[in-house]
Amino acid sequence: AAPTVARQILSFLSKQLNVDNLEAISGLAAAMPPYRPRDPLRATRRGQPSPIPSVAVARVRFSSSDGKRVPALLLLPRGKRAPGRSCMIAMGGSGTSAPELAKSVAPLAAAGIPGLVLDARLTGERQAKGTSLAQAARDPLLAAAAIGGSVVDVRRQIDYLPGTGPCRR
């Protein structure tokens, strides 16, 4: 799956940069972190106040495959659980942080669907000093690392969810 994602990102960037030769930007694949599902998650979890009484909120952190710590918010229904094994995954992006997104999706958790909300790389709590999405838009290597890293982070998020209890496979 990772090589396919890398090719899709390279193709997208090639079109955005008006480069016909993918080999000209093939170094971008090297900037993307690998997905290693067997790496330990080293997850931590700490409760925090909830904007909705029927939803429990916890701040979690887990390790991505490249060793970076991924902050996220776990939203768990306090009452009746929706039928099935549904779990929600949401990622904040340009202009939306995980806490802001969590407020928007909390009604789904209140309806019984547990979820995990995180920031994409270079956004919200994960914005690096001196690095922004605007800068990544001008730097293909930085963009590939941020997009590819965010894809890996979501895959690691899926690895984390079964350990939360309500989201077992």
Solvent accessible surface area in square Angstrom, and as a share of the most:
residue,aa,sasa,rsa
1,A,88,0.68
2,A,48,0.37
3,P,82,0.51
4,T,61,0.35
5,V,36,0.21
6,A,14,0.11
7,R,140,0.51
8,Q,112,0.50
9,I,15,0.07
10,L,17,0.08
11,S,39,0.25
12,F,105,0.44
13,L,13,0.06
14,S,11,0.07
15,K,146,0.62
16,Q,111,0.49
17,L,70,0.35
18,N,137,0.70
19,V,42,0.24
20,D,148,0.77
21,N,84,0.43
22,L,77,0.38
23,E,139,0.62
24,A,71,0.55
25,I,21,0.11
26,S,58,0.38
27,G,46,0.45
28,L,5,0.03
29,A,43,0.33
30,A,94,0.73
31,A,35,0.27
32,M,31,0.14
33,P,19,0.12
34,P,66,0.42
35,Y,45,0.17
36,R,104,0.38
37,P,72,0.45
38,R,221,0.81
39,D,43,0.22
40,P,81,0.51
41,L,39,0.20
42,R,146,0.53
43,A,49,0.38
44,T,77,0.45
45,R,122,0.45
46,R,154,0.56
47,G,58,0.55
48,Q,61,0.27
49,P,123,0.77
50,S,34,0.22
51,P,83,0.52
52,I,44,0.22
53,P,120,0.75
54,S,47,0.31
55,V,0,0.00
56,A,33,0.25
57,V,10,0.06
58,A,10,0.08
59,R,46,0.17
60,V,0,0.00
61,R,84,0.31
62,F,0,0.00
63,S,1,0.01
64,S,3,0.02
65,S,2,0.01
66,D,54,0.28
67,G,45,0.43
68,K,113,0.48
69,R,88,0.32
70,V,0,0.00
71,P,8,0.05
72,A,1,0.01
73,L,5,0.03
74,L,0,0.00
75,L,2,0.01
76,L,25,0.13
77,P,23,0.14
78,R,150,0.55
79,G,58,0.56
80,K,182,0.77
81,R,72,0.26
82,A,19,0.15
83,P,127,0.80
84,G,59,0.57
85,R,169,0.62
86,S,54,0.35
87,C,42,0.25
88,M,25,0.11
89,I,63,0.32
90,A,16,0.12
91,M,63,0.28
92,G,2,0.02
93,G,27,0.26
94,S,95,0.61
95,G,82,0.79
96,T,50,0.29
97,S,25,0.16
98,A,5,0.04
99,P,57,0.36
100,E,90,0.40
101,L,35,0.17
102,A,7,0.06
103,K,133,0.56
104,S,80,0.51
105,V,20,0.11
106,A,1,0.01
107,P,76,0.48
108,L,86,0.43
109,A,0,0.00
110,A,40,0.31
111,A,72,0.56
112,G,0,0.00
113,I,44,0.22
114,P,0,0.00
115,G,0,0.00
116,L,0,0.00
117,V,0,0.00
118,L,0,0.00
119,D,3,0.02
120,A,16,0.12
121,R,22,0.08
122,L,17,0.09
123,T,8,0.05
124,G,35,0.34
125,E,89,0.40
126,R,32,0.12
127,Q,99,0.44
128,A,50,0.39
129,K,202,0.86
130,G,78,0.75
131,T,25,0.15
132,S,36,0.23
133,L,65,0.32
134,A,58,0.45
135,Q,67,0.30
136,A,6,0.04
137,A,83,0.65
138,R,178,0.65
139,D,51,0.26
140,P,43,0.27
141,L,95,0.47
142,L,44,0.22
143,A,12,0.09
144,A,0,0.00
145,A,31,0.24
146,A,12,0.09
147,I,69,0.35
148,G,0,0.00
149,G,0,0.00
150,S,11,0.07
151,V,51,0.30
152,V,9,0.05
153,D,0,0.00
154,V,38,0.22
155,R,72,0.26
156,R,0,0.00
157,Q,0,0.00
158,I,73,0.37
159,D,35,0.18
160,Y,18,0.07
161,L,10,0.05
162,P,31,0.20
163,G,65,0.63
164,T,11,0.07
165,G,26,0.25
166,P,44,0.28
167,C,8,0.05
168,R,150,0.55
169,R,182,0.66
